[in-house]
Amino acid sequence: MSLNSILTLAEESTQIQHLIQSIGQGQYKISVSGLAGSGKSLILSSLFQQMHLPILVIASQTQEAEKFYEDLLSFLGEEKAKYFPSWEVLPWEDISPESETISQRIQTLYALITNKNLVTVTSTQALLEKTVSPQILKENVLSLNVGQEIDY
């Protein structure tokens, strides 16, 4: 059985339908318990697919956020799930963050300003770190096409 068929089965479950109905009625304090492994990602993916609303997942630890994101990728793919990593560098350290981390943060921020319907996963640490404003990011994006020539 593929992950898409598992996601389809989850979307058809009465429990998921009840969650969607509760959220639709404005009940934003909903408790879901007893989920293990990728169960949280499955439920969240199903809610996302049916409600078409942006979702922000905040994990207390970086490793927990990374694991949750990897699980979400299995259900939603890279187009709908994004990860916003922490710099992993303390402010007083005299080193720069990894280029991959910088790139992933910018890609996620850009995805958020161009596509409002995403599931974004991050950690509390990453949310507390400074980042560029959406307006400045929009003003400084340079789109290039293959074969395009630009004056530099």
CYANA upper distance limits for C-alpha pairs under 8 A (distance plus 0.5 A):
  1 MET  CA      5 SER  CA      6.95
  1 MET  CA      6 ILE  CA      7.60
  2 SER  CA      6 ILE  CA      6.98
  3 LEU  CA      7 LEU  CA      6.60
  3 LEU  CA     74 SER  CA      7.62
  3 LEU  CA     75 PHE  CA      6.83
  4 ASN  CA      8 THR  CA      6.64
  4 ASN  CA     75 PHE  CA      7.23
  5 SER  CA      9 LEU  CA      6.67
  6 ILE  CA     10 ALA  CA      6.69
  7 LEU  CA     11 GLU  CA      6.68
  7 LEU  CA     42 LEU  CA      7.13
  7 LEU  CA     45 SER  CA      8.03
  7 LEU  CA     46 SER  CA      6.73
  7 LEU  CA     75 PHE  CA      7.55
  8 THR  CA     12 GLU  CA      6.93
  8 THR  CA     46 SER  CA      8.30
  9 LEU  CA     13 SER  CA      7.01
 10 ALA  CA     16 ILE  CA      7.42
 10 ALA  CA     42 LEU  CA      7.95
 10 ALA  CA     43 ILE  CA      7.71
 10 ALA  CA     46 SER  CA      6.97
 11 GLU  CA     16 ILE  CA      6.69
 11 GLU  CA     17 GLN  CA      7.80
 11 GLU  CA     46 SER  CA      5.86
 11 GLU  CA     47 LEU  CA      8.03
 11 GLU  CA     50 GLN  CA      7.93
 12 GLU  CA     16 ILE  CA      7.74
 12 GLU  CA     17 GLN  CA      7.70
 13 SER  CA     17 GLN  CA      6.88
 14 THR  CA     18 HIS  CA      6.54
 15 GLN  CA     19 LEU  CA      6.80
 16 ILE  CA     20 ILE  CA      6.71
 16 ILE  CA     43 ILE  CA      7.79
 16 ILE  CA     46 SER  CA      8.04
 16 ILE  CA     47 LEU  CA      7.64
 17 GLN  CA     21 GLN  CA      6.61
 18 HIS  CA     22 SER  CA      6.60
 19 LEU  CA     23 ILE  CA      6.69
 20 ILE  CA     24 GLY  CA      6.47
 20 ILE  CA     47 LEU  CA      7.24
 20 ILE  CA     50 GLN  CA      8.49
 20 ILE  CA     51 MET  CA      7.77
 21 GLN  CA     25 GLN  CA      6.70
 22 SER  CA     26 GLY  CA      7.12
 22 SER  CA     27 GLN  CA      5.90
 22 SER  CA     28 TYR  CA      8.37
 23 ILE  CA     27 GLN  CA      5.54
 23 ILE  CA     28 TYR  CA      6.46
 35 LEU  CA     39 GLY  CA      5.73
 35 LEU  CA     40 LYS  CA      6.50
 36 ALA  CA     40 LYS  CA      7.56
 38 SER  CA     42 LEU  CA      6.70
 38 SER  CA     68 PHE  CA      8.25
 38 SER  CA     71 ASP  CA      6.66
 39 GLY  CA     43 ILE  CA      6.69
 40 LYS  CA     44 LEU  CA      6.62
 41 SER  CA     45 SER  CA      6.36
 41 SER  CA     68 PHE  CA      7.11
 41 SER  CA     71 ASP  CA      6.53
 41 SER  CA     72 LEU  CA      5.95
 41 SER  CA     75 PHE  CA      8.31
 42 LEU  CA     46 SER  CA      6.62
 42 LEU  CA     72 LEU  CA      7.99
 42 LEU  CA     75 PHE  CA      7.57
 43 ILE  CA     47 LEU  CA      6.71
 44 LEU  CA     48 PHE  CA      6.55
 45 SER  CA     49 GLN  CA      6.58
 45 SER  CA     72 LEU  CA      7.37
 45 SER  CA     75 PHE  CA      6.97
 45 SER  CA     76 LEU  CA      7.14
 46 SER  CA     50 GLN  CA      6.79
 47 LEU  CA     51 MET  CA      6.35
 48 PHE  CA     52 HIS  CA      6.00
 48 PHE  CA     53 LEU  CA      6.76
 48 PHE  CA     54 PRO  CA      7.97
 48 PHE  CA     55 ILE  CA      7.88
 48 PHE  CA    119 VAL  CA      8.10
 52 HIS  CA    117 ASN  CA      7.03
 53 LEU  CA    117 ASN  CA      6.27
 53 LEU  CA    118 LEU  CA      8.02
 54 PRO  CA    116 LYS  CA      6.79
 54 PRO  CA    117 ASN  CA      5.15
 54 PRO  CA    118 LEU  CA      5.47
 54 PRO  CA    119 VAL  CA      6.31
 54 PRO  CA    120 THR  CA      8.47
 55 ILE  CA    117 ASN  CA      8.40
 55 ILE  CA    118 LEU  CA      6.90
 55 ILE  CA    119 VAL  CA      5.18
 55 ILE  CA    120 THR  CA      6.79
 56 LEU  CA    119 VAL  CA      6.37
 56 LEU  CA    120 THR  CA      5.43
 56 LEU  CA    121 VAL  CA      6.51
 56 LEU  CA    122 THR  CA      8.26
 57 VAL  CA    119 VAL  CA      7.85
 57 VAL  CA    120 THR  CA      6.61
 57 VAL  CA    121 VAL  CA      5.18
 57 VAL  CA    122 THR  CA      6.76
 58 ILE  CA     65 ALA  CA      7.70
 58 ILE  CA    121 VAL  CA      6.64
 58 ILE  CA    122 THR  CA      5.69
 58 ILE  CA    123 SER  CA      5.68
 58 ILE  CA    124 THR  CA      6.73
 59 ALA  CA     64 GLU  CA      6.55
 59 ALA  CA     65 ALA  CA      5.65
 59 ALA  CA    121 VAL  CA      8.13
 59 ALA  CA    122 THR  CA      6.74
 59 ALA  CA    123 SER  CA      5.13
 59 ALA  CA    124 THR  CA      6.82
 60 SER  CA     64 GLU  CA      7.65
 60 SER  CA     65 ALA  CA      8.15
 60 SER  CA    123 SER  CA      6.15
 60 SER  CA    124 THR  CA      6.08
 60 SER  CA    125 GLN  CA      8.37
 61 GLN  CA     65 ALA  CA      6.90
 61 GLN  CA    123 SER  CA      6.28
 61 GLN  CA    124 THR  CA      7.59
 61 GLN  CA    125 GLN  CA      8.16
 62 THR  CA     66 GLU  CA      6.68
 62 THR  CA     85 PRO  CA      8.13
 62 THR  CA     86 SER  CA      7.91
 62 THR  CA    122 THR  CA      7.97
 62 THR  CA    123 SER  CA      5.92
 62 THR  CA    125 GLN  CA      8.09
 63 GLN  CA     67 LYS  CA      6.69
 64 GLU  CA     68 PHE  CA      6.66
 65 ALA  CA     69 TYR  CA      6.58
 65 ALA  CA    121 VAL  CA      6.67
 65 ALA  CA    122 THR  CA      6.12
 65 ALA  CA    123 SER  CA      6.30
 66 GLU  CA     70 GLU  CA      6.72
 66 GLU  CA     83 TYR  CA      8.11
 66 GLU  CA    121 VAL  CA      8.41
 66 GLU  CA    122 THR  CA      8.39
 67 LYS  CA     71 ASP  CA      6.81
 68 PHE  CA     72 LEU  CA      6.71
 68 PHE  CA    121 VAL  CA      7.99
 69 TYR  CA     73 LEU  CA      6.74
 69 TYR  CA     81 ALA  CA      7.79
 69 TYR  CA     82 LYS  CA      7.88
 69 TYR  CA     83 TYR  CA      6.90
 69 TYR  CA    121 VAL  CA      6.57
 70 GLU  CA     74 SER  CA      7.32
 71 ASP  CA     75 PHE  CA      7.58
 72 LEU  CA     76 LEU  CA      6.35
 72 LEU  CA     77 GLY  CA      7.71
 72 LEU  CA     81 ALA  CA      7.08
 73 LEU  CA     77 GLY  CA      4.89
 73 LEU  CA     78 GLU  CA      6.56
 73 LEU  CA     81 ALA  CA      6.76
 76 LEU  CA     80 LYS  CA      6.25
 76 LEU  CA     81 ALA  CA      6.72
 77 GLY  CA     81 ALA  CA      6.66
 78 GLU  CA     82 LYS  CA      7.07
 79 GLU  CA    118 LEU  CA      8.50
 80 LYS  CA    117 ASN  CA      7.83
 80 LYS  CA    118 LEU  CA      5.47
 80 LYS  CA    119 VAL  CA      6.63
 81 ALA  CA    118 LEU  CA      6.40
 81 ALA  CA    119 VAL  CA      5.33
 81 ALA  CA    120 THR  CA      6.40
 81 ALA  CA    121 VAL  CA      8.15
 82 LYS  CA    108 THR  CA      6.47
 82 LYS  CA    118 LEU  CA      7.68
 82 LYS  CA    119 VAL  CA      6.77
 82 LYS  CA    120 THR  CA      5.30
 82 LYS  CA    121 VAL  CA      6.77
 83 TYR  CA    104 GLN  CA      7.94
 83 TYR  CA    105 ARG  CA      8.25
 83 TYR  CA    108 THR  CA      7.09
 83 TYR  CA    120 THR  CA      6.21
 83 TYR  CA    121 VAL  CA      5.39
 83 TYR  CA    122 THR  CA      6.49
 84 PHE  CA    104 GLN  CA      7.32
 84 PHE  CA    105 ARG  CA      5.84
 84 PHE  CA    108 THR  CA      6.57
 84 PHE  CA    109 LEU  CA      8.43
 84 PHE  CA    120 THR  CA      7.46
 84 PHE  CA    121 VAL  CA      6.66
 84 PHE  CA    122 THR  CA      5.51
 84 PHE  CA    123 SER  CA      8.36
 84 PHE  CA    126 ALA  CA      7.54
 85 PRO  CA    101 THR  CA      7.04
 85 PRO  CA    104 GLN  CA      7.70
 85 PRO  CA    105 ARG  CA      6.77
 85 PRO  CA    122 THR  CA      6.57
 85 PRO  CA    123 SER  CA      7.72
 85 PRO  CA    126 ALA  CA      6.36
 86 SER  CA    101 THR  CA      8.08
 86 SER  CA    122 THR  CA      8.29
 86 SER  CA    123 SER  CA      7.63
 86 SER  CA    125 GLN  CA      6.58
 86 SER  CA    126 ALA  CA      4.49
 86 SER  CA    127 LEU  CA      8.24
 86 SER  CA    129 GLU  CA      7.91
 87 TRP  CA     97 PRO  CA      6.18
 87 TRP  CA     98 GLU  CA      8.31
 87 TRP  CA    101 THR  CA      7.05
 87 TRP  CA    102 ILE  CA      8.00
 87 TRP  CA    126 ALA  CA      7.35
 87 TRP  CA    129 GLU  CA      8.10
 88 GLU  CA     97 PRO  CA      7.26
 89 VAL  CA     93 GLU  CA      7.19
 89 VAL  CA     95 ILE  CA      7.80
 89 VAL  CA     96 SER  CA      7.69
 89 VAL  CA     97 PRO  CA      6.49
 97 PRO  CA    101 THR  CA      7.15
 97 PRO  CA    102 ILE  CA      7.29
 98 GLU  CA    102 ILE  CA      6.98
 99 SER  CA    103 SER  CA      6.56
100 GLU  CA    104 GLN  CA      6.58
101 THR  CA    105 ARG  CA      6.65
102 ILE  CA    106 ILE  CA      6.78
103 SER  CA    107 GLN  CA      6.55
104 GLN  CA    108 THR  CA      6.57
105 ARG  CA    109 LEU  CA      6.66
106 ILE  CA    110 TYR  CA      6.51
107 GLN  CA    111 ALA  CA      6.58
108 THR  CA    112 LEU  CA      6.70
108 THR  CA    120 THR  CA      8.50
109 LEU  CA    113 ILE  CA      6.98
109 LEU  CA    134 PRO  CA      8.08
110 TYR  CA    114 THR  CA      6.71
110 TYR  CA    137 LEU  CA      7.87
110 TYR  CA    138 LYS  CA      8.41
111 ALA  CA    115 ASN  CA      6.03
111 ALA  CA    116 LYS  CA      8.30
112 LEU  CA    116 LYS  CA      6.13
112 LEU  CA    118 LEU  CA      7.78
113 ILE  CA    134 PRO  CA      7.28
113 ILE  CA    138 LYS  CA      8.37
122 THR  CA    126 ALA  CA      6.89
122 THR  CA    127 LEU  CA      7.67
123 SER  CA    127 LEU  CA      6.98
124 THR  CA    128 LEU  CA      6.89
125 GLN  CA    129 GLU  CA      7.20
132 VAL  CA    136 ILE  CA      7.07
132 VAL  CA    137 LEU  CA      6.95
133 SER  CA    137 LEU  CA      6.73
134 PRO  CA    138 LYS  CA      6.62
135 GLN  CA    139 GLU  CA      6.74
136 ILE  CA    140 ASN  CA      6.72
137 LEU  CA    141 VAL  CA      6.75
144 LEU  CA    148 GLN  CA      7.14
